[in-house]
Every structure is written in structure tokens, then in C-alpha cells.
Amino acid sequence: MKVEYDLYKSPPREVDGKEVVHLHARVARSKTISIWSLGDDIQKATSLTKSDLRAVLCEMSDRFVEELQKGNCVHIDGIGYFQMTLSCPGDVEKEGEVRAESIRFKSVVYKPEKAICGKLEGLKFIRSERGGHTKNYSDIELMGILSDYFKYNSYITRLELERVCGMTRSTAYRRIKSWMARNMLEKVVGIDAYRPVPGVFRVSR
């Protein structure tokens, strides 16, 4: 099996007084697969039913968050390690200028198990044949795609929007800005992500 990729321009950097733009590769045509959509396969391969799976994952999610809130790193055997990262004001130079009140949650970083990386290292890739980097979805089509996405996800990041809707970074930023201005999306406090305003994208009020 070959994975499709596409090339994108990285943000410009100044090298020897000149602005240089490099290319980087990203997986193309990717989509988000929820654990619930894998329920049938998991049920066939194990003694767990879909209901068992949902109960276990909901409970694990609660325990997962509790351990992160304690400052712990969470290891899920066979998957990898998860740890909270923090942010502080970027314009300070002395330790004494940083107060506890200014420290904020930033994100959760993931480090995969070596076994997972080993299984992925042998993948073969093929250049995507799609024309251009941004798919020309209509507003109605985008509404449908994101409505399906928000059935299983409470928020979306800019990077995930790029992947789900086949957008470039600049297009994704432009769409997010437009949807926020139209009161369709709102910023999630504390993380770089956005959630649908109730009543939009088929999200209940």
C-alpha cells in the first residue's frame, strides 16, 4: 500500500540576507478515523462489544486527564507517551519576571512507541495526483464535511482542518477567520483549536 503525499511551501526564512522558501511533504487525502468507526473491527478481533469499548474508553479518558492534571506523563502500552506542555510570556528575560499566574496550559505532546515507528518506517509513498493543494469544495460541501467531523470531535485544529478538507495553511486560516466572524466557530480557551457554535454544523444548542 502506498500513501499519497503532496508538497507545501514552508514559511519563508532569511538565509544570508535573502528570503528562502523550502518545501515540505505532508500526507494528502488523509481523514480522521474515530475509534467508534473501528468498533466493528475491534469487536470481531476481541471479546469486547461496542458498548464495552465505549465504557472503557470513556473511563480511560477521565483517568487520562486526571493524571495529566497532576503533571504526570501517561504511557499507554503499545501506543506511546502523552505529556502536557506549558507556555509563559515570551517577552521576559529573567526568571523572577515569570509569575505562576502567567503560566498556561499549551498542549499535549505525543511520543509514539518505537514499535509503531518501526511499522511505519517501511511505508511507500506516491505523489498525489490532485490538482493544486486546496480542494475546491463549495461552502455547502464544507458544511457537510465538518458536520460529520463534529459528530465525533468536540473541536478542530487548524492542522486538522487542512487534512480533513484538503486545504493549504493559508486557506485554513482564512476559513477559520471567516467562520469566526460569522459566529460559526469559536476559539477554545487555552489551546490552539476551534469548536462549533451551538446550532451550527448540526451541533445541538
Stockholm file with secondary structure:
# STOCKHOLM 1.0

chainA/1-205         MKVEYDLYKSPPREVDGKEVVHLHARVARSKTISIWSLGDDIQKATSLTKSDLRAVLCEMSDRFVEELQKGNCVHIDGIGYFQMTLSCPGDVEKEGEVRAESIRFKSVVYKPEKAICGKLEGLKFIRSERGGHTKNYSDIELMGILSDYFKYNSYITRLELERVCGMTRSTAYRRIKSWMARNMLEKVVGIDAYRPVPGVFRVSR
#=GR chainA/1-205 SS CEEEEEEEECCCEEETTEEECCEEEEECSCCCCCTTTTHHHHHHHSSCCHHHHHHHHHHHHHHHHHHHHTTCCEEETTTEEEEEEEECCTTCCSGGGCCGGGCEEEEEEEEECHHHHHHHHTCEEEECCSSSSSCCCCHHHHHHHHHHHHHHCSCBCHHHHHHHHTCCHHHHHHHHHHHHHTTSEEECTTSSCEEECTTSTTCCC
#=GC SS_cons         CEEEEEEEECCCEEETTEEECCEEEEECSCCCCCTTTTHHHHHHHSSCCHHHHHHHHHHHHHHHHHHHHTTCCEEETTTEEEEEEEECCTTCCSGGGCCGGGCEEEEEEEEECHHHHHHHHTCEEEECCSSSSSCCCCHHHHHHHHHHHHHHCSCBCHHHHHHHHTCCHHHHHHHHHHHHHTTSEEECTTSSCEEECTTSTTCCC
//
